[in-house]
């Protein structure tokens, strides 16, 4: 005799299987359009020891990206500007420390989102290749079903301040944000060398052109700037325009 609990369990399993079946394969690719501008609000939170004890740090900035050109071979030229920076340590507004440090970077990306060239116009201390690797997003350029993965691996290059890394991306399915369908992707990152390797995990939501709509990250032993000790941090990235 089949118990009622068994029937309920089977019914729930069928519902779950049906929900997964609805999640068809989705092509995860980048299709930027020349002239498009996107603005993001970025917020990093972490704790630092300033000598008198640990204090909470809240750093915010606005990142504006403009697609300058989509080339015939698929490369994409983007201008990125960082501005509206603010810094609060504990309960003290220390934003004057970052005022006047706005900067811009011109990138040329490969079709999969990998950086091909970049030219930075700003303070050298803001150049952070290890942070760039930790936050990199690479497109597989193919259809994936929920649960399928792809990987990015990099080699060490001491001349550019880079260490060997590995990032694993997992497609989790399609969700809705502000009435629009977005692809949800989990990200796991790790440096493969060093005494205090940076590791992290997060989630990125992509629009129909492969543009980032939202990102949430947890990073361990991340170095935000040269001379600053590694910290554990959380970061959010939200498109506002």
N, C-alpha and C positions, 0 to 999 in steps of 0.2 A: 504494500500500500504506500502510495506516494504522499508524503506529508505536505501540508499547505506551505510550510516554510521552504520546502524544496521547489515548489511551483513558483513561489515569489522570487527565489534566487534565480531560477531559469529565466523568468520573465525579465528581471533586471539585466541579466547577461545578454539577452536578445536585444533589449533596448540599447545597451552600451555598444553592442556589435553594430546595430543599425546606425548609431551616431557616428561610429568610425567609418562606416561605409559611405556616409554622406560626405566625409572629408576626402574629396578627390585629390588627385595629384595636382600640384600647383607649380608653375615655373617660377623659380627664384632667380631673377635676372635683373640687371640694371638697364633702364631705358631713359636716361636723362634727356631733357630738351633744352637746346640752346636758349639762353635768355631767362630761364626760370630762376627765381630767387627764393630761398628758404631761410627763415630766421628761427634760431633755437635759443631757448633759455636753458643754461647749464648750471647745475648746483652741485658742488662737492662738499662733503662733510667729513671731518676727521678730528683726531685729538693729537695735540703736540705738547711736549714738556718745554715750557718757556723759562725754566729755572726755579720758579716759585710753585711748580706743580703743573699737572696736566690741565689743559684748557681745550674747550671745544672750538673748532675753527669752521666757519661757514664762508665759503668762497663762491661767488656767483659771477657769471659773465653772460654776454649775449654773443652768439656766433651766427654770422650771416654768410651764406654761401650763394654764389651766383655762377651758373653754368655759362662760361664764356664761349665755349666751342665744343661741338661734337665732331670729331675728325672723321675722314673717310675710312680710316683703318679701325675706327671704333674707340680710339683714345678720347678722353674727356678732359677738357681744360676748365678748372674751377678756381675762382677767386674766393678766398675765405678771409673774413675780417672778424677780429675779436675786439669787443668793446663793452662799455657799461660794466666794468669790473668793480666788484665790491668785496670787502674782506672784513669779517667780524671775528675777533678772537675773544672768547669768553663773552662778556657783556660790553666790550669796547669796540667801537667802530674804527677800524684801522684802514679804511679804504684809501686814505692818502698814500699808503705804501704802494698801491697798484695804479694810482692815477698817473696818466701820462704813459702807461705801458701798453696801450692799445697797439695792435699790430696786425699785419696781414700776411697771408701766404698764398702763393699761386701754385697750384698743383696740376700735374698732368697724370691722369689715372689710366691704367689699362682697362679694357672693357669689363674685367671681372672685379674692378674696384681696387686693385693693387696699385700702390704709388709707383709711378714711373719716373717722374721728376718733381722737384719742388724748389721753390725759391721763396725764402722768408724775408720779410721786410719788418724787422723789429729787433728788440733786445736779444742778444745771443743766449741769455739765460732762459729765455722762453722756449728755446729749441729743445725738444724732449723726445728723441727717437724711441726710447723705451716705452714712454707713455703712448706714442703713436702706434707701436706694435700691439700694446695691450688693448687699444680701442679699435683696431683695424677690423673692417668687415669686408669679407670676400664673398663674391657671388658664385654659386656653382654653375649658373647659366643653363639649368636643365630642370625638368619636372621632378618633384619629390613628393612622396607621400608622408603623412605625419609619422614621425619616428626615425626617418632617414637622416643620415648625417653626411657631412663633408669636412675636410680638414685643410688648414693652412699651416705650413711649416716654413721657418726662416732659419738661415745660417748666421752664425756670429760674424760681425764685421767691426773690429775694434776701431777702425778708422772713422766709422760713422757712429760709434757709441752704441752699437747694437749687440745683443746676445742672441743665442739660438732660442727659438720659441716654437710652441705648438698651440694651435687653436682648433677646437672641435665645435662645429656648428650643428645644431639639431633642429630640424623643422618640426614645430609642434602643431601646426594647423592654422586655420583661418579664424579670426575673431573680428569684432566690429568695434571701431573707435569713432565716436562722433558721427555715427551713421554710415561710415565707410568701411569696406572690407580691408583688413590688413593681415599680413602673414606674420605669425609669431615664431621667432627663432631664439632658442637658448644658445648661449655662448660660454665655453669654458676655455680659459687661457692659462698658459704656464710658461715661464722661462725655464730652460733646461740646464742652466748652469749658474754658478755664483753662490756665495755664502748665504745670501738672503734673496732668493729668486722671487720675482713678482708672480703672483697667481691671482686669478679672478674668475668670476662667473657673472653672468647677467642675462638679460632678455632684451631683444630688439624687435620692434614692430615695424614692418615695411609696408609702404603704400604700393599702389598698382604700378608705379614706375620704378620700384625698387628703392625709393627714397625713404630715409629713416623718418618715421613719424614720432617715435618715442623710444627711449632707451633707459634701462635701469641696470646698474652695475654695483658689484661688491669687489673691491680690490684689496689684496694683502701685500704688504711690503712694496707699495708703489712709491716712486720718487717723483714728486711734482716739479721740483726744480733742482738744479745743481747746487750742492752744499746743504740741502735740506734732508734730514734723516728719513728713511723709509717709514711710511705710516700705513695703517689700515683705513680704508675710506669707502664711502658710498657715494655714488654719483648718479644723477638723473639728467636726462636730456629730453626736452619736450619741444616739439615744433610749435611755434606760436603764430607764424605767418607762412 
